[in-house]
Amino acid sequence: MAASPLSSTCPIRIVSVHLLDAAGRLLRVLFLDREGHISAEPHYVPREEALILASNQQRVLGPQARVQVL
């Protein structure tokens, strides 16, 4: 039996925030908690919430960050 990819089956995610400098280089990696607060520690968030949090945070931070759901 073939294993399905973790990305499509895992219901829990981590939302990472990659802060970038003006040239687009990575300065720091931070994380979002369930309430949308930025933290140095990763927090596990249900997939649907993680996608919403990431989308909202990307809009707020704009080009100075890259927000990803891991």
Backbone as a chain_set.jsonl record, in Angstrom:
{"seq": "MAASPLSSTCPIRIVSVHLLDAAGRLLRVLFLDREGHISAEPHYVPREEALILASNQQRVLGPQARVQVL", "coords": {"N": [[0.841, -1.167, 0.0], [0.602, 2.172, -0.862], [2.011, 4.993, 0.687], [0.386, 7.977, 1.697], [1.137, 11.421, 0.976], [2.475, 13.377, 3.624], [1.777, 16.06, 3.745], [-0.822, 16.247, 2.734], [-2.369, 14.76, 4.444], [-1.947, 15.291, 7.15], [-3.501, 16.768, 9.885], [-2.637, 18.829, 11.482], [-0.698, 21.764, 11.673], [2.224, 23.916, 11.382], [2.733, 27.366, 11.476], [4.946, 29.35, 9.883], [6.852, 32.367, 9.966], [8.808, 34.136, 7.923], [10.993, 36.585, 8.231], [12.175, 39.163, 6.182], [14.917, 41.033, 4.73], [15.45, 44.194, 2.995], [16.551, 43.362, 0.584], [15.494, 40.911, 0.263], [16.625, 38.847, 1.664], [16.767, 36.317, 4.171], [16.101, 37.17, 7.481], [15.127, 36.347, 9.989], [13.356, 33.604, 11.474], [10.165, 33.141, 12.615], [7.168, 32.173, 14.439], [3.593, 31.558, 14.316], [1.014, 31.564, 16.8], [-2.104, 30.007, 17.851], [-3.765, 32.195, 18.233], [-2.785, 34.062, 16.547], [-0.566, 35.465, 17.308], [2.851, 36.411, 17.103], [5.646, 34.371, 17.722], [8.668, 32.994, 19.162], [8.761, 30.298, 19.447], [7.609, 27.272, 17.919], [4.161, 26.533, 17.226], [1.505, 24.252, 17.21], [-1.173, 24.097, 14.986], [-4.553, 23.604, 13.96], [-5.173, 22.562, 10.584], [-7.001, 24.091, 8.887], [-7.299, 26.471, 10.341], [-4.641, 27.273, 10.362], [-4.153, 27.874, 7.665], [-5.809, 30.112, 7.295], [-4.752, 31.891, 9.227], [-2.144, 32.217, 8.191], [-2.646, 33.416, 5.702], [-3.88, 35.841, 6.48], [-1.811, 36.99, 8.029], [0.179, 37.286, 6.099], [-0.937, 39.267, 4.517], [-0.897, 41.412, 6.302], [1.88, 41.757, 6.87], [2.999, 41.954, 4.345], [5.418, 42.461, 1.708], [7.668, 42.301, 3.339], [7.908, 39.925, 4.578], [7.656, 36.317, 4.44], [5.149, 34.135, 4.696], [4.484, 30.886, 5.711], [2.785, 27.747, 5.668], [3.59, 24.941, 7.341]], "CA": [[0.0, 0.0, 0.0], [1.391, 3.4, -0.979], [1.771, 5.99, 1.735], [0.0, 9.277, 1.161], [2.038, 12.468, 1.441], [2.148, 13.968, 4.911], [1.184, 17.384, 3.56], [-2.258, 16.195, 2.451], [-3.091, 13.984, 5.441], [-1.717, 15.772, 8.509], [-4.469, 17.813, 10.218], [-2.011, 19.845, 12.33], [0.355, 22.471, 10.949], [2.972, 24.996, 12.013], [2.773, 28.531, 10.598], [6.212, 30.05, 10.063], [6.951, 33.717, 9.429], [10.194, 34.39, 7.544], [11.199, 38.024, 8.079], [13.164, 39.404, 5.127], [15.442, 42.391, 4.617], [15.042, 44.886, 1.758], [17.043, 42.605, -0.572], [14.815, 39.621, 0.223], [17.372, 37.83, 2.408], [16.152, 35.889, 5.422], [16.644, 37.743, 8.711], [14.711, 35.58, 11.157], [12.169, 32.766, 11.33], [9.298, 33.14, 13.784], [5.996, 31.308, 14.276], [2.312, 32.071, 14.806], [0.23, 30.671, 17.642], [-3.511, 29.917, 17.413], [-4.4, 33.512, 18.296], [-2.161, 34.915, 15.55], [0.57, 36.186, 17.885], [4.162, 35.946, 16.649], [6.396, 33.779, 18.815], [9.918, 32.34, 18.775], [8.532, 28.857, 19.55], [6.547, 26.775, 17.027], [2.882, 26.129, 17.808], [0.726, 23.413, 16.31], [-2.471, 24.708, 14.712], [-5.327, 22.833, 12.989], [-4.873, 22.947, 9.2], [-7.861, 25.166, 8.372], [-6.92, 27.692, 11.053], [-3.295, 27.638, 9.924], [-4.25, 28.513, 6.344], [-6.401, 31.441, 7.491], [-3.755, 32.699, 9.929], [-1.053, 32.524, 7.266], [-3.136, 34.368, 4.706], [-4.069, 37.142, 7.133], [-0.518, 37.54, 8.43], [0.892, 37.708, 4.887], [-1.511, 40.563, 4.119], [-0.442, 42.426, 7.253], [3.32, 41.98, 6.752], [3.339, 42.295, 2.966], [6.656, 41.926, 1.133], [8.763, 42.189, 4.304], [7.902, 38.579, 5.163], [7.085, 35.204, 3.687], [4.443, 33.306, 5.671], [4.289, 29.54, 5.165], [2.177, 26.701, 6.491], [4.43, 23.758, 7.274]], "C": [[0.895, 1.242, 0.0], [1.019, 4.366, 0.139], [1.371, 7.305, 1.092], [0.925, 10.347, 1.725], [1.55, 13.086, 2.746], [1.416, 15.287, 4.742], [-0.316, 17.334, 3.299], [-3.036, 15.458, 3.529], [-2.971, 14.529, 6.855], [-2.676, 16.918, 8.834], [-3.88, 18.955, 11.043], [-0.833, 20.455, 11.584], [1.079, 23.449, 11.865], [2.989, 26.137, 11.006], [4.074, 29.278, 10.885], [6.179, 31.399, 9.36], [8.431, 33.984, 9.181], [10.332, 35.89, 7.302], [12.373, 38.253, 7.131], [13.689, 40.833, 5.194], [15.024, 42.979, 3.275], [15.475, 44.145, 0.502], [16.397, 41.227, -0.672], [15.553, 38.5, 0.932], [16.709, 37.559, 3.747], [16.866, 36.504, 6.619], [16.361, 36.851, 9.912], [13.484, 34.759, 10.814], [11.429, 32.774, 12.66], [8.079, 32.282, 13.477], [4.746, 32.009, 14.793], [1.675, 31.054, 15.731], [-1.223, 30.705, 17.168], [-4.225, 31.253, 17.411], [-3.807, 34.491, 17.287], [-1.014, 35.75, 16.083], [1.873, 35.566, 17.386], [4.988, 35.525, 17.858], [7.694, 33.169, 18.283], [9.768, 30.824, 18.775], [7.435, 28.415, 18.579], [5.321, 26.336, 17.814], [2.144, 25.302, 16.768], [-0.686, 23.962, 16.218], [-3.232, 23.798, 13.754], [-5.184, 23.424, 11.585], [-5.699, 24.13, 8.703], [-7.531, 26.499, 9.03], [-5.559, 28.189, 10.583], [-3.339, 28.355, 8.579], [-4.812, 29.926, 6.448], [-5.405, 32.375, 8.165], [-2.639, 33.142, 8.988], [-1.476, 33.572, 6.242], [-3.285, 35.763, 5.304], [-2.733, 37.783, 7.492], [0.282, 38.007, 7.223], [0.371, 39.053, 4.413], [-1.0, 41.682, 5.012], [1.03, 42.769, 7.026], [3.763, 42.367, 5.349], [4.669, 41.714, 2.527], [7.824, 41.801, 2.12], [8.816, 40.83, 4.97], [7.351, 37.574, 4.166], [6.479, 34.275, 4.722], [4.125, 31.97, 5.024], [3.593, 28.65, 6.18], [2.994, 25.438, 6.284], [3.678, 22.548, 7.787]], "O": [[1.838, 1.332, 0.786], [-0.154, 4.523, 0.481], [1.936, 7.708, 0.075], [1.441, 10.199, 2.833], [0.351, 13.29, 2.938], [0.52, 15.599, 5.525], [-1.02, 18.293, 3.614], [-4.266, 15.521, 3.533], [-3.832, 14.245, 7.688], [-2.673, 17.936, 8.141], [-4.561, 19.952, 11.279], [-0.061, 19.744, 10.94], [0.619, 23.765, 12.962], [3.23, 25.916, 9.82], [4.281, 29.777, 11.991], [5.564, 31.555, 8.305], [9.218, 34.049, 10.125], [9.85, 36.409, 6.295], [13.423, 37.623, 7.257], [12.993, 41.736, 5.659], [14.318, 42.329, 2.505], [14.836, 44.279, -0.542], [16.708, 40.459, -1.582], [15.167, 37.335, 0.825], [16.159, 38.462, 4.377], [18.083, 36.378, 6.758], [17.235, 36.623, 10.748], [12.671, 35.153, 9.977], [11.999, 32.453, 13.702], [7.966, 31.726, 12.385], [4.827, 32.934, 15.601], [1.765, 29.847, 15.505], [-1.532, 31.371, 16.18], [-5.189, 31.437, 16.668], [-4.272, 35.626, 17.18], [-0.533, 36.65, 15.394], [1.983, 34.346, 17.263], [5.031, 36.216, 18.875], [7.803, 32.865, 17.096], [10.577, 30.131, 18.158], [6.432, 29.113, 18.43], [5.434, 25.83, 18.931], [2.163, 25.626, 15.58], [-1.32, 24.256, 17.231], [-2.633, 23.262, 12.822], [-5.086, 24.64, 11.423], [-5.142, 25.079, 8.151], [-7.486, 27.534, 8.365], [-5.353, 29.393, 10.425], [-2.631, 29.343, 8.381], [-4.342, 30.834, 5.764], [-5.227, 33.515, 7.735], [-2.241, 34.306, 8.992], [-0.728, 34.508, 5.959], [-2.865, 36.751, 4.701], [-2.542, 38.981, 7.285], [0.988, 39.012, 7.302], [1.146, 39.893, 3.955], [-0.704, 42.777, 4.533], [1.391, 43.945, 6.993], [4.785, 43.031, 5.178], [5.022, 40.603, 2.921], [8.866, 41.248, 1.766], [9.665, 40.592, 5.829], [6.681, 37.925, 3.195], [7.196, 33.69, 5.533], [3.568, 31.918, 3.928], [3.788, 28.784, 7.388], [3.077, 24.925, 5.168], [4.224, 21.445, 7.81]]}, "num_chains": 1, "name": "protein.A"}
